[in-house]
Amino acid sequence: MVRADLLKKLFSSFNNDDRELFIKTAHEIINDERKKSLHIG
């Protein structure tokens, strides 16, 4: 499950039209999930 702080940051950056922070946060979420070695299938 994605950390709550990252989700808040993601939605806040989207709401504030902060594209740079949105992309940075999305990458943080992706990297965090990769560290957990979550695989679908």
Buried (B, 14 or more C-beta within 10 A) or exposed (E): EEEEEBEEBBEEBBEEEBEEBBEEBBEBBEEEBEEEEEEEE
